[in-house]
Amino acid sequence: MSKVKLNIRLGNTVEELRQDILDHIFFTLGRTEKIATLHDWYLAVAYTVRDKMMEKWVRSLDKLYDKKIKIIGYLSAEFLVGPHLGNAMINLNIQNEVKAATAQLGQDLNQLMEQEEEPGLGNGGLGRLAACFIDSLSTLHVPAIGYGVRYEFGIFDQRIKDGWQVEETDKWLKSGNPWEIVHPEISYHVKFGGHTNCYKDKEDMYRVEWTAEYEVKGVAYDTPIPGYKNTTINILRLWKSEAVESFDFNAFNKGDYYNAVSEKVVSENISKILYPNDEPAGGKRLRLSQQYFFVSCSLQDALRLCRLRGFSINKFHESFNMQLNDTHPAIAVAELMRLLVDEHSLDWDEAWEITKKTFSYTNHTLLPEALEKWSLQLLSSLLPRHLEIIYEINGRFLADVRNKFPGNDQRISNLSIIDETGERYIRMAHLACIGSHAINGVSILHTSLLKQSVLRDFYILEPEKFYNITNGVTPRRWLKLYNPELSNLITKHIGDRWISHLETELIQLEKFADDKDFQQKWRRIKLQNKKDLARLIGYRTGVEVKAGSVFDIQVKRIHEYKRQLLNLLHIIHLYNRLKKNPAEKITSRTFIFGGKAAPGYFMAKLIIKLINAVADKINYDPDVGDQIRVVFFPDFNVKNSEYIYRAADISEQISTAGMEASGTGNMKFSLNGALTIGTLDGANVEILEAVGKENFFLFGLIAEEVFSIKQQGYKPYDIYTSNPDLKEVIDMIGSGIFSNGDRNLFKPIMDALLHYDTYMVMQDYQAYIDCQKKVSEAYKDQNHWQKMSILNVARMGNFSSDRSISEYCTKIWGVSPKR
Ligand SMILES: *Cc1c(COP(=O)(O)O)cnc(C)c1O
């Protein structure tokens, strides 16, 4: 027995943990062991694990007051962190002790972990990147605060009914959230609407005063983010909107009690719900309100910390670097100017220098429909002072440009923050570029296309501001936690330093690539992971799948550019072959799809229906036997993904070249031993380079070809008429055989493919079919397949988010990461 500490809540021994859990059952939850539910036990364990962070957390907070340190503020509208418990136990290195303690209490830790509701505060890749980044920031001892919104409802839960997606609200807070600590004393007022007027102050200085129409209050909810086996615990600080007290008091005094309450309801709306991606534009006043709300709270908070740390306000940029995760927080540029000039009385030029040195901007997309812009009218009604500030920024900026390039009006209109080509809009990417000292893309290809296309004129103007920082994923969650058996095998052979030094350590696996015994073990683990997923699929969908088949998986948001349709055309092609020749033996495959479609994205929802329709036909056709299974795994999210990435033989990364900025799913799959079938898009390019082309199934057009074919006039219908196999596949969709004879149901998909095919599915079809043939051939040589799989993992070291964050530190933020 080890010594019992004075305060058992700080101790990490099994006895102390067990006692702490029991204390929480009794003192925190007001239960006894006898009547505690499974969820009570989960909560007690969660509080216990949180207790073990408190000492380090308080010390880390102290460090925020150290003047020598620059704090990274990571501004992001989304943080898709996933369940906390498993990750926290790994990073605190107490999973064995907690397991033993819960076992002594008659509880199964895995079952308790299942109880945790994931905070679905993001749509997909971008939100998940933010989560990997704060994990890495903590692991690399970089003091940081992740600033975002505490949405009451995160991304919707997806159910499948009759093959269609049905959305359900994500009530993630309904049973409480043991990971957050609310700080009512950390709160800020945020103004909206109204008007501005000018006046001269006592020193005869020209000033602007903003009289708001209404105000809300943002309250800080903090979640600790522990580093891996170290002493740093950073904060995820999410803002919840509430009514400002004065509203209630005023109305109360007037005797208008019910109006006071409805005022409260309106204020709370701002942080009510996360907006899904890819929705048609329009009616998004609340979305802009959310963006401004969290940005304003975060900047006011940073300014308060700056003063508390003893920095004067004109050294704000030495106290903080604020990273803009896409343009969602880009209004921060105008807001910091407002705070510095209007509230802190700095002069414009000084404020502008501070602002530029404070911000840096990460671009995440080239898709024109995803580039944020706000109508002038909306901005002027919601944020009148910011519109004035944006005009001033733009005017001064364009004057500089005119000096540099006299007489070039086209360049001026290309660079202007204001898009004047139709109804006038504010282009948020332009505001972000102009107000930042650094701009980065998220993969080599993406950065290079950025410089050539959407940000071309900014690149010509200030090339030194551009960087590439390829995305990464945290090996703690994506390998250690979510693939424990493979992790153990790796650790047995190369030690456990890979968990925090993936870049240098993982490569040592290479020397086992040809080792038959190691290959056997490698294969057995994959097989077990596939069996686990097969069981879950049976439970969730009723479809029986064989772990012996090739698990060919495409999980990601449903979007036309990601080309789930191309995958589906290949499946129908295989089906055709079997129908024509039932005696033919193909390499058995299980095709697994997963992903949410934006509720307003009609085509994406129809694609889900088509996947399910094809699945229903093929899975029950006796001519197919058990050679093909097609599954749509409902509600793909971080929690479910634990079972999915590790079970893949094949990772589908088949977006139209030039469309996917980076992708991170591609990295998770490869890190877990899947081989990629993919296009030269996003980070696939770098994955291919890293793992070697002999260990990657490459196909399809390259980005330049996509652009040039489009320019020449792309005619998908000609491909349809000239490729009989493709024609047959497409005609089947139109024939109604997947829709009980209904020829209209999938007509929008047919029309899009035959007449527009914006994402060149038809053009890449044959190359994809041919490449899939190679996959099937390759799988027959299992020794070679295992070798390729091992080499994929061994060579993924560079795709750790620790590497990404180290690059941000040295290239952009001017801080030093520590191992
Ligand atoms: C990694 C991840 C994504 C991003 O996947 P891509 O394949 O890069 O689009 C989306 N959603 C979840 C839940 C993820 O974990």
The ligand as an SDF file (V2000), in Angstrom:
LIG
                    3D

 15 15  0  0  0  0  0  0  0  0999 V2000
  -11.2360   13.6340  -39.0820 C   0  0  0  0  0  0  0  0  0  0  0  0
  -12.6890   13.8690  -39.0810 C   0  0  0  0  0  0  0  0  0  0  0  0
  -13.2780   14.5410  -40.1470 C   0  0  0  0  0  0  0  0  0  0  0  0
  -12.4920   15.0290  -41.3490 C   0  0  0  0  0  0  0  0  0  0  0  0
  -12.4530   14.0030  -42.2990 O   0  0  0  0  0  0  0  0  0  0  0  0
  -11.9620   14.2770  -43.8100 P   0  0  0  0  0  0  0  0  0  0  0  0
  -11.8930   12.8870  -44.3720 O   0  0  0  0  0  0  0  0  0  0  0  0
  -10.6160   14.9080  -43.7200 O   0  0  0  0  0  0  0  0  0  0  0  0
  -12.9810   15.1170  -44.4560 O   0  0  0  0  0  0  0  0  0  0  0  0
  -14.6400   14.7510  -40.1220 C   0  0  0  0  0  0  0  0  0  0  0  0
  -15.3930   14.3210  -39.0930 N   0  0  0  0  0  0  0  0  0  0  0  0
  -14.8610   13.6560  -38.0550 C   0  0  0  0  0  0  0  0  0  0  0  0
  -15.7480   13.1830  -36.9570 C   0  0  0  0  0  0  0  0  0  0  0  0
  -13.4950   13.4170  -38.0100 C   0  0  0  0  0  0  0  0  0  0  0  0
  -12.9690   12.7720  -36.9520 O   0  0  0  0  0  0  0  0  0  0  0  0
  1  2  1  0
  2  3  1  0
  2 14  2  0
  3  4  1  0
  3 10  2  0
  4  5  1  0
  5  6  1  0
  6  7  2  0
  6  8  1  0
  6  9  1  0
 10 11  1  0
 11 12  2  0
 12 13  1  0
 12 14  1  0
 14 15  1  0
M  END
$$$$
